[in-house]
Amino acid sequence: MSGILTALAGVRPETISPTNIPGLLLWYDANSPANIISSGAYSQITDLSGNNNHATQSTPSNRPTQVVAAQNGLNTAQFSGSQYLNLTSTLNSGTSYTAFAVCKRTSVVEFLGNLSVPGNATLEWYTDDYVYLSCSAGYMRGPYQTSTAYNALYGLCTGTTGSAIYFNETSTSGSTGGGSGDPSNLFSVFGYADSHYCNGNIGEFGIYSGQVTASQLASLQKYIKVKWATP
């Protein structure tokens, strides 16, 4: 933790962007003007990484709604019931990856779901109030959190050994368990096309191939904290 804070001290917020860190696979920002909004709902959340991993929904009733100036003056996407988005192309994160998210939870927030393995998520804040990170040998369970404010989540996965979950700037070693393993393709975004849906507000989400370094994580945390005013 002290190393992260030391690294943060030398970071200039105005120079930070998720694209400055190598390996960015996708990056969604619900406040971006590049998103496509129809009748107050998102028909597309545009991938800002340059990889064209856009998230879309052709069915109006399944689209998340836009909440204007929801957090720190920024717009967020509100999901409930059967609302979710799909990737327009296959994404392979591999067994080592880093995911980050800004969210406000209603009951469960599931970020990147595997359609071929229903119930399996890359990163989720579940109804039991724990944060989970899917790894190659199962899952890692992180902190117990009941907050209903906007918070930042970070998951650094490399199998099970060496994986870590951060809640805002606080890390936790967590615990590991069984499961279907790391999702690798056929994703839906912010909920699944089955009974597992996303219920909450999403501000931002991204995923990198491989684990970011301590200094890169510090930059990412500073960027999120300044932009979204997370705790």
N, C-alpha and C positions, 0 to 999 in steps of 0.2 A: 504493500500500500504506500509506504514512504517513497519508494522509487517512482511510482506513478505521480505522486504529488510533486516530487522534485522535477520530473519531466514536464509537468503542466506549467510550472513557473516560467519556463522559457518559451512557451508557445504563444504566438500571436494569433488571436482568433480570426482576424480578417484574412489570414493566409491559409486557413484550414479548409479543406474540402475532402470528402470521401474519395474523390478521384485522385488525390495526391498520394494515396497509399496503393501500392501495386497489388494486382490480383482481384480487383473489383469485378464481380460477375454481374451483379444487378444492384440498382439503387433507386428506391422509390421515395418521393417526397410528396405528401398529400397537398402541400402548399404550392407546388410547382405550377407555373402557367402553361407548361407543356402537357399537363393532363387534359383529358377530354371530359367535360362536364355536360350532361344533358338533363334538363329538368331538375337541377339540383342534385344529381347523382353522378357518380363516376362510371362512365362506360369504358374508360381506359386510364390507368395510372401508368405514366410513361417512364420507361427505364432511362435514367439519366447517366448510366455508366457508359453508354455508347455501344452496348452489345445488343440492343434491340430486344431485350427480354421484357417486353411490355406485358402488363397485366390487364386483361380485358374481360368484359361481361356483356354478352349480347342480349340477355333477358333483363328488361327494365326492372322487374320486381326483385331481382337478385343483386342489383347494384347497391353498393354502399352510398350513403348520403353524405353530402359535403356539409360540414359544420364550420361556418365562417368565423374567423378570429377566435378559435376555440382555446388556444393556448399561446400565450405570449404574442398575441396578435396574428397568429398563423392559423391557417385552415387545416382541419383534419378530416379523415374519412371515418364515418361511423358505420359499424357493421352490427347487424342483429339478425336473428332468425336464420333464414336460408341465404343470406348474402355472402358472396365470395367472388373471387376473380380467378381467371386461369392464365397461365403463361402461354404466350403465342408460339413458343419454341421450347424444346427440351433443354433443361439445365442439369449439368452434372457438377455437383459441388465437390465430389470426391470425399474421402474419409477424413480429411483434414481441412477445416474451414473456420471462418470467423463470421458470426452474424451479429448485427446490432439492430435495435428497434427502439422507437419512442412510442409509448402507448398509454392509454387509460383503460383499465379493465372494468368490464361490467360483471361477467362471470368467468369467461375463459377467452384468452386471446391466443390464437394459433397462427403462426406467421407463414411458414412454408410447409405445405402438407404434401405427402406422397400419395398420389391417386392409386398407385399399384399396391400400396400397403396402407389401407385405411386405418386411421388412428395413430399414424406415425408422423411426427412433426420434427422439423429441424430445431425450432425454438418455440416454446409455448409457456404461458402463465396460466396454469390450470385451475379448475374449480376447487381443488384442495388447498389453494393458496401457495403452492410451490411453483418455482420456475424449473422447467425441464429443458435439457439439451440432448438431442439424439446423437449418439456416437456409434462407431462401427461395431462395437460389441454390446450394444444395448443403449442405455440412457444414463445421463447424469442428472441428479436432482439437486437443485441449488437452494436458495434461501426461501424461507417461509415469509410471505409478505401479504398483508391485507389492504395495502394502500389503494385508494380509489382516485388518487391524483395521477397526473402524467409523470411517468418514470422512464428511465432508459435502461434497457437490458443489453448485455453483451455476452455472447457465448463463443468460447474458443475451444474448438474440438480437434483432438488428434487421437482417435480411438477413445480409450477411457483414461489411460495414464497421461497425465499432463493437461487434461482438459480443465477448463475453468469457466465459471459463470460470475459475471459482475452485475450487481443491481446498483444502478447509477455508478458511483466510483468505488463501491465496496465489493471486494471479492469474497468468494466462498469456495471452500474445497468440495462441499456437497457430498453426495453419496452416489454410487452407481448401482444399476440393477439390470434386469433382463429387458427383453424387447426385441423388436424386429431388426434393429440395426440402423445404420445411417441411410437416410433417403438419398437417392442419386438422380432420379429423373421423374418425368410425368407429374410435375408439380401443379397443385393449385395454390393460390396465394391468399393468405388471411382467411383460412377456413377450408374445409374439404367439400367435395361434392357428395357427401354422405351425411351421416347424422352429427358429425363433428363440425360445428360452425364457430365462426369468430364472433364474439360479443364484446364490443368495446370500440374505442377510438384509436386509430393509427395515425401517427404523424409522419413517421419516417421508418424505413427498413432497408437494410442492405446486407449483402453477403459477399465475402471474399474467399477465394481459393487459398487454403493454407491458413495458419495462425499468424496474426499480425504480431509485430514485436511490441515490447513494453512501451517504447517511445511512440510507436504508431497508435497504439491503444490510447495513450495519453492524449495525443492530438485529436483522436476521434471523440473521446470523452469531453474534451474542451469545446470542440465544435458543437456537439449536441447540447451541452450545458448552456453555452452562450446563446445558441439559436432558440432553444425550446424552453429555457428557464426551468430545467428539471432540477430536482433536489441535489 
